[in-house]
Amino acid sequence: MMSSPVDGSLYAVAVRQVDAAADILGLPDGVRRILCSPKRVFTFQVPIERETGEIEVLSGCRVHHNINRGPALGGLRYHLDSSVEEAIALAMQMTWKCGVMQLPFGGAAGALICDPAGMSLRELERLTRRYTNELAPLIGPTNDIIMPGLNTDSQVMAWIMDTYSMHQGYTVPAVVAGKDVSIGGTEGRLEAIGLGVVTALARGASTLGKKLAGCRVAVQGFGNVGRTVASLLSACECKIVAVGEAAGGALLPLGLDVGGLIDHCRTGGQLQDLPGAESISYADMPSSDCDILVLAAGDSCLTLEDAPSIRARLVVEAIAGTTSEEAYRLLDDRGVLIVPEVLAGAGNAVVSYFEWVQGRQESFWTPQQVHERLDAAMSDAFAQVWAARERFGVSFRSAAYALAVKAVADATEYRGIYP
């Protein structure tokens, strides 16, 4: 039997989200227990020979949360702070993303407890191939599809695909998502999360009676997601008035030149040193005078202390863990519309599904087709969540989780308990 989650942990938060959704839906205790428990947790040791000849033994895991709606889908993390409990929470979150987006998948997550920055490319390859070998009985296009996560990328996915294919005796592209296009990956993937965020943001602005053109936007976090979102919003004639990251940020009420800002950072410049802009601290950036706040920083979270100073009327969670439960409640009580990450950040899961479909059919789409289908999927999901919000009379986040949990609960009821 699994131990109870530590209060405040990612897993504890995930369980509370399920319980809250189950209360809204009136689900019986037995169904709640199923939805809060992972289907399987596979832990194992991964030995690796380092370039020095030294043998190191690392810990790995793969979690399948719920597969009542289809094969498991989820990311793989390489990080020293990864844990089984974190993987369970991430697998649960992926289940709800697939549920809210009506994807025929359940949630999965995997981890290797390691420091990839301290490894050579050859060591990473050995590590990845050994990890895949240990997982070979569990993964596959109809069992578990692995996608990139923290510190893993298209190269790691290629090694996984190749190792798994060697076991099968033929090439199996659909065992992973996030591959390079040259080996069966999908066009349009790199922009997927950003495009999904912008679509959800545009729908949120529309419900508030706002058009994107002319909206003042602040973006916290300027990694791949933050940069893509800022670029896309700038192309929609939004004014990007503030951008921040851990070292500091840039503020310009008339609107920053996003292209110039990206070039500035690409050549080694810091956001707070951008010529012509005012330097702003990371802590003060979310309280900038703006209409829309995009949270795209994985190393920061809005807290109860931050919430009263937020001026935006629309907050969009581009990645997980950016708003505490207490801050969310306070902002919601103030009438701020918060689009949760389980919806706004689902673009990666949707495009992983697209890649899986293309790989299974061996028929590939153009970038425009991928983007159009992603926009349609995100827009439809937003409309469904908004309708659920009105029907249940709850916050937007609660409605999203209720819709996702209902999809999985319905599948569980129809399938029944075997034997």
Beta strands, then each sheet from edge to edge (+ up, - down):
strand 1: 40-49
strand 2: 55-64
strand 3: 72-78
strand 4: 106-112
strand 5: 144-148
strand 6: 216-220
strand 7: 239-245
strand 8: 248-251
strand 9: 278-280
strand 10: 292-295
strand 11: 314-317
strand 12: 337-339
sheet 1: 1+ 2- 4+ 3+ 5+
sheet 2: 9+ 8- 7+ 6+ 10+ 11+ 12+
end
